[in-house]
Amino acid sequence: MLRILHQIMKVGTITEPLARNQDFEVLGEQLKSTVKKRFQGSLAIRLVDAGSCNGCELEIHAANNAYYDIERFGVHFTASPRFADMLLVTGPVSINMKTALEMTYDAMPAPKLVVAMGDCAINCGIFGQDNYAIAGSVSDIIPVDTIIHGCPPSPTALIQGILSTLNQPEG
């Protein structure tokens, strides 16, 4: 608990300006173009919360709200990994979610694109890897293509991460 409070005091309050973020618009148009070429206009993402504090999920919901509206760029979230083009994982992988994450990854069709979103997904963040309830970071459990730094990352960082994943050479 003290580690979390220390993190809050260190980071402080982070908000984005209310004015429309031009970087988001430019990145969004690049994403729309890439999705149109590579996925015929619609990128389906399966989100898995592997044990997070839900900060990253709040930013994902913000990216889906009317202000950012990520769906206008061809990005949609799906409930089934069988229809997903990309797996977006948040939080450190808890012991209880390890098997579910592996099963979700195995159910995805090839090519399997995996994005680890947030510091907790990358290196277990404030939860730490020595925690009795943590199986490890996402890359310890399944292969990861792209990481998105931040605690939590902004909707703009989410778009950048998705775009960088899609721009990697297929293989």
Steps between C-alpha positions, in 0.01 A plus 500: 500500500781740583664424167181603318468822702866580432438449126199734512703768679791464257291515181241753612187588305528453126229626270491585133390842379136529400580635154493236225838327492641544147753220552213262568325604179814458286585163658139393463499570128826305461342215696187511285710475185707209636191312624332549163798354314584215735161399644251619236386785723434336835748403773347282772671517840446262791574671831619287792538647848755261650488654847527878471379784718266602210683826427587378150142386443378850582727639228379234255141599580600865449637409156158347424292792628349772282792739552771273353278247316767249395237302307492763227851382411386139453597365842239285675510292816369144490398260774637193324868427439398290198403819315788713631784633290683638803524417870532800734609400850501725807638440847747251635394141438355368822528132580123465458510660151806319362308205353221722368754723323674199344167357384397835352831525313467142372143566377607794283551444127842568346666744473477561874570863586551567871529839669593539868344826621628681807797465731334216692469287186859576404681441832226450763522870593403589854385145570854363468608160374571369849131513589346166598199557270695598186610245238709763318481757226312431179821421309579232760178317404441566127704663221452878482536704179470852641504668840326826590669680790308704753311472824245518343579580137285767336261429211758662270766256624254215441455609137879529459550150641236343276642680197857391575381140535326511164802659332735221607594261221281191490674183600 
